[in-house]
């Protein structure tokens, strides 16, 4: 008996060559208009899904921290502004009170009030009287000297 060899058709041979690693001819040669780049390696995924999700999570955490920091700084700036306004209000109120004290304690105002009340300036200079404490103690008795000390 003679053996006859059955040759598989081209598509079956092509599939066999791809799966068993024995690729004799490039299958892209049969497709017209397809550019063949024999020196380019196959594209490989450089970033895993876990790394991408981790990077997005890290980005979300950093942006959350940044946003909370901006909000805290804005609140502190508002508080500083409010305290500065309050300080300026108190300073201006103090200035008004000092001006009122100066106005009310002026010599012209006091002398005008004194003349309205019938007070006049003395015609002679005041005389200082010196009191001898020992003499006062003798006259009032020794009891006052003990109370005074």
Buried (B, 14 or more C-beta within 10 A) or exposed (E): EEEEEEEEEEEEEBEEBEEEEEEEEEBEEEEEEEEEEEEEEEEEEEEEEEEEEEEEEEEEEEEEEEEEEEEEEEEEEEEEEEEEEEEEEEEEEEEEEEEEEEEEEEEEEEEEEEEEEEEEEEEEEEEEEEEEEEEEBEEEEEEEBEEEE
